[in-house]
């Protein structure tokens, strides 16, 4: 029976649906009568292969992923992909990047170790509160790819529409870091060459990294690329070139099945989750905008549905706010150390009731401080 727990607003590792955790707990020591827990299984045994194949099929269905894209289950997280992407796609030449916050800044610096990274645009002038208009990006005619972080977890900036590079006169493939909003909304795969993301924000536990790569982008890895990080090698071995993060794949698979069961009216799966996420974000942003006690500085056209940073007008009350919110069963609301303030991450696993509880608390705390 599902029981209530505190609401966890952590940015990652983040909340996992309770239903998923309960299934995993029930199967911890004996998966489907096999006599083994998933963590004990050989990754090449029939039991785990069935888990892997189901997870891959469910993910392809949820993403509405065309057949000419490969799904790779890898390790290293998004930060490692900042190096792995240029090792596979840049050929040591030039790539473009649009910096819209802390994560794409990290991507820029890391990728520059392996190729000539060109800064096509930056939101630094706005303190990363908005996204530079794509029509103003300075794209290189010889770039091997263009990198964007489509949801900045720290600064709370999200691309609600993917840039159409071809419309901008650019033939390079678009690479997206969608770590913190994967499966929260549909993806227009006609605009994407490669997508990557750590699982620990919206899918499951830390340790698993998803890479979705168009087949024509395989086969171009630099000679110095480690074999375990060569997309072609990983694809040819069905993500089994080295031992994959088996338990992470299992937990992701349970989350995929949970997502497929979600419904909102006639909508199901990711489409249903997108409607919920829109409602959750609107509820929280509407309250923040109505208050002079709290502030969210992000351009309304680019506000993230997943990560909502906000600030108290008087930051001397931050400690009192965090103590009171924890006592109210609202956990992990402290903002990232690089920008301070507060942050509510409201991923797929966060129900509307959790966001309503946060809004009720915000309203009551404001009253007590008046």
C-alpha positions in Angstrom: 0.0 0.0 0.0 1.3 3.4 -1.0 2.1 5.6 2.0 2.7 9.3 2.3 6.2 10.7 2.7 7.8 14.1 2.9 8.0 15.9 -0.5 11.6 15.8 -1.8 12.5 18.8 -4.0 16.1 17.7 -4.6 17.7 18.6 -7.9 19.4 15.3 -8.2 19.8 12.6 -7.2 16.1 13.3 -7.0 12.8 11.8 -6.0 11.8 8.5 -7.5 8.1 7.5 -7.7 7.1 5.8 -4.5 5.4 3.0 -6.5 8.7 2.3 -8.3 10.6 2.2 -5.0 8.0 -0.2 -3.5 8.3 -2.6 -6.5 12.1 -2.5 -6.3 11.9 -3.2 -2.5 9.6 -6.2 -3.0 12.0 -7.6 -5.7 15.2 -6.7 -3.9 16.2 -10.3 -2.9 14.3 -12.3 -5.5 13.5 -11.0 -8.9 10.5 -12.8 -10.4 11.3 -16.1 -8.7 14.9 -16.2 -10.1 16.4 -16.6 -6.6 18.6 -13.5 -7.3 18.3 -9.8 -6.8 19.0 -7.7 -9.8 22.2 -6.4 -8.4 23.5 -10.0 -8.3 22.7 -11.0 -11.8 25.1 -11.5 -14.7 24.6 -8.7 -17.2 24.7 -11.4 -19.9 22.3 -13.8 -18.2 18.8 -14.3 -19.6 17.2 -12.6 -16.6 19.0 -9.3 -16.9 18.8 -9.4 -20.7 15.0 -9.5 -20.4 15.1 -6.5 -18.1 17.4 -4.6 -20.5 15.4 -5.4 -23.6 12.1 -4.3 -22.0 13.7 -1.1 -20.6 15.1 -0.2 -24.1 11.7 -1.0 -25.8 9.7 1.1 -23.3 12.1 4.0 -23.6 11.9 4.0 -27.4 8.1 4.0 -27.1 8.0 6.8 -24.5 10.4 9.0 -26.5 8.6 8.2 -29.8 12.1 7.6 -31.1 12.6 6.9 -34.8 14.3 3.6 -35.8 17.4 5.4 -37.1 18.4 6.4 -33.6 20.4 4.1 -31.2 19.7 4.0 -27.5 22.9 3.6 -25.4 23.0 2.9 -21.7 26.3 4.2 -20.5 28.1 5.5 -17.4 29.8 8.7 -16.3 26.8 11.1 -16.2 26.3 14.3 -18.1 29.7 15.6 -17.0 31.5 12.7 -18.6 29.5 13.2 -21.8 30.9 16.7 -22.1 34.1 14.9 -23.0 32.6 11.9 -24.7 30.6 13.9 -27.2 33.5 15.8 -28.7 35.6 12.6 -28.7 32.9 11.0 -30.8 31.6 13.8 -33.0 34.2 16.6 -33.3 37.0 14.7 -35.2 39.2 17.1 -33.2 38.0 20.0 -35.3 35.4 22.8 -34.5 32.1 22.6 -32.6 29.7 25.3 -31.6 28.1 25.8 -28.2 25.4 28.1 -26.7 26.1 28.8 -23.0 22.9 29.4 -21.1 23.9 28.5 -17.5 26.3 26.6 -15.3 25.9 23.2 -17.0 26.6 24.5 -20.5 29.5 26.5 -19.1 31.0 23.2 -17.8 30.3 21.6 -21.2 32.2 24.4 -23.0 35.3 24.1 -20.8 35.4 20.4 -20.9 34.9 20.0 -24.6 37.5 22.6 -25.3 40.1 20.0 -24.2 39.4 17.9 -27.2 38.4 20.2 -30.0 38.1 23.9 -31.0 35.0 25.0 -29.2 33.4 28.1 -30.5 31.1 30.2 -28.3 28.1 30.8 -30.6 26.1 32.7 -28.0 26.0 33.3 -24.2 23.3 34.3 -21.7 26.0 35.5 -19.3 25.0 39.2 -19.9 21.6 38.5 -18.4 23.1 36.5 -15.5 21.7 33.4 -17.3 18.1 34.5 -16.8 17.2 34.1 -20.5 18.2 32.4 -23.7 19.9 34.4 -26.5 17.6 34.4 -29.6 18.7 31.7 -32.0 18.6 34.2 -34.9 21.5 36.0 -33.1 23.6 32.9 -32.7 27.0 33.2 -34.4 27.1 29.6 -35.9 30.2 28.4 -37.6 29.9 27.0 -41.2 32.4 24.3 -40.4 31.1 23.2 -37.0 30.9 19.4 -36.5 27.9 19.9 -34.1 26.1 22.5 -32.0 25.7 21.9 -28.3 22.9 23.3 -26.1 21.7 22.4 -22.6 18.0 22.4 -23.1 17.2 22.7 -19.4 19.7 24.4 -17.0 19.1 22.8 -13.6 20.8 25.5 -11.6 19.6 28.7 -13.3 16.1 27.3 -14.1 16.2 28.2 -17.9 14.6 25.8 -20.4 14.3 25.7 -24.2 10.5 25.1 -24.7 11.1 24.8 -28.4 14.3 23.2 -29.8 16.3 25.4 -32.2 15.9 24.6 -35.9 19.5 24.7 -37.1 18.5 24.1 -40.7 16.3 27.1 -40.6 19.3 29.1 -39.3 21.4 27.9 -42.3 23.4 25.4 -40.3 23.8 21.8 -41.4 25.6 20.6 -38.2 23.7 18.1 -36.0 22.2 19.5 -32.8 23.5 17.9 -29.5 21.2 18.4 -26.5 21.9 17.8 -22.8 18.4 17.0 -21.6 19.5 15.5 -18.3 17.0 17.4 -16.2 13.9 17.3 -18.3 14.2 14.0 -20.2 10.7 12.3 -20.4 9.0 15.4 -19.0 7.9 16.5 -22.5 8.0 15.3 -26.1 11.1 15.8 -28.2 11.2 16.8 -31.9 13.7 14.3 -33.1 13.8 15.8 -36.6 15.9 18.6 -35.1 18.2 16.4 -33.0 21.4 14.5 -33.8 22.3 13.4 -30.3 20.8 13.7 -26.8 22.3 12.7 -23.5 21.4 12.8 -19.9 22.1 11.5 -16.5 19.3 9.4 -15.1 19.4 10.7 -11.5 17.1 13.7 -12.0 14.0 12.3 -13.8 14.5 8.6 -14.3 16.2 6.8 -11.5 19.3 6.5 -9.3 22.7 8.0 -10.2 25.0 5.8 -12.2 23.1 5.4 -15.5 23.6 7.8 -18.5 21.3 7.8 -21.5 22.7 8.6 -24.9 20.4 8.8 -27.9 22.4 9.0 -31.1 21.4 9.2 -34.8 23.0 6.3 -36.7 24.8 8.5 -39.2 26.8 10.1 -36.5 28.4 6.8 -35.5 31.8 5.8 -36.8 33.6 9.2 -36.3 35.3 8.8 -32.9 38.8 10.1 -32.5 41.5 7.5 -32.1 42.2 8.5 -28.5 38.5 7.9 -27.5 38.4 5.1 -24.9 36.7 2.0 -26.3 34.1 2.0 -23.6 33.1 5.5 -24.6 33.1 5.0 -28.3 29.5 5.2 -29.3 30.0 2.8 -32.2 31.5 0.2 -30.0 28.8 0.6 -27.4 26.1 0.4 -30.0 27.6 -2.7 -31.7 27.7 -4.5 -28.3 24.1 -3.5 -27.3 25.5 -1.4 -24.4 27.3 -4.5 -23.1 30.9 -3.8 -24.2 31.6 -3.4 -20.5 29.4 -4.2 -17.6 26.6 -1.7 -17.7 25.0 -0.1 -14.6 22.6 -3.0 -14.3 20.6 -1.8 -11.2 20.3 1.6 -12.7 18.9 0.1 -15.9 16.5 -2.0 -13.9 15.3 1.1 -11.9 15.0 3.1 -15.1 12.9 0.3 -16.6 10.5 0.4 -13.6 10.2 4.1 -14.0 9.5 3.7 -17.8 6.7 1.3 -17.0 5.3 3.7 -14.4 5.4 6.5 -16.9 3.5 4.4 -19.4 0.7 3.9 -16.9 0.2 7.6 -16.2 -2.9 9.2 -17.7 -4.4 12.7 -18.0 -7.8 12.5 -19.7 -7.1 11.0 -23.2 -3.4 11.5 -22.8 -1.0 8.8 -21.6 2.8 8.5 -20.9 5.0 11.5 -21.7 2.1 13.5 -23.1 0.2 13.1 -19.8 3.3 14.0 -17.8 3.8 17.1 -19.9 0.3 18.3 -19.0 1.0 17.7 -15.3 4.3 19.4 -15.5 2.8 22.5 -17.1 0.1 22.6 -14.3 2.7 22.2 -11.5 5.0 24.8 -12.9 2.2 27.3 -13.5 0.9 26.8 -9.9 4.3 27.6 -8.4 5.3 30.4 -10.7 1.9 32.1 -10.4 2.3 32.3 -6.6 5.9 33.5 -6.8 4.9 36.2 -9.2 2.1 37.3 -6.9 4.4 37.8 -4.0 6.9 40.6 -3.2 8.4 38.3 -0.5 9.8 35.9 -3.1 11.3 36.5 -6.5 12.1 34.3 -9.6 14.2 36.4 -12.0 14.0 34.1 -15.1 12.5 35.3 -18.3 8.9 34.0 -18.4 9.5 32.7 -21.9 12.3 30.4 -20.7 11.3 29.4 -17.2 12.0 25.8 -16.5 9.1 23.4 -15.7 11.5 21.2 -13.8 13.8 23.5 -11.7 12.4 26.6 -10.1 15.0 28.8 -8.4 13.6 31.6 -6.2 15.0 34.1 -3.7 13.7 35.6 -0.5 13.6 39.4 -0.6 15.4 39.3 2.7 18.1 36.6 2.5 18.8 36.9 6.2 15.6 34.7 6.6 17.0 31.9 4.5 18.0 29.7 7.4 14.7 30.1 9.1 12.9 29.3 5.8 14.9 26.1 5.3 14.4 25.0 8.9 10.6 25.6 8.7 10.2 24.0 5.4 12.0 20.9 6.6 9.8 20.7 9.6 6.8 20.9 7.3 8.0 17.9 5.3 9.4 19.9 2.4 12.9 18.7 1.8 16.0 19.8 -0.2 14.8 23.4 -1.0 18.2 25.0 -0.6 19.5 26.6 -3.9 22.7 25.7 -5.5 25.8 27.1 -3.8 26.8 29.0 -6.9 23.8 31.2 -6.9 22.3 30.8 -3.5 18.6 31.3 -2.6 16.2 28.4 -2.9 15.3 25.9 -5.6 12.3 23.6 -6.0 12.9 20.7 -8.5 9.5 19.4 -9.5 10.4 16.5 -11.7 7.9 13.8 -13.0 7.9 12.1 -9.6 6.6 15.2 -7.8 2.8 15.2 -7.7 0.7 18.3 -8.0 -0.1 17.8 -4.3 3.5 18.3 -3.4 3.7 21.6 -5.3 0.4 22.7 -3.7 1.9 21.9 -0.3 5.0 24.0 -1.2 2.8 26.9 -2.3 0.7 26.7 0.9 3.9 26.7 3.0 5.4 29.7 1.0 2.2 31.7 1.7 2.2 30.8 5.4 5.9 31.5 5.9 5.4 34.9 4.3 2.6 35.7 6.7 4.7 34.7 9.7 7.5 37.0 8.6 5.3 40.1 8.0 
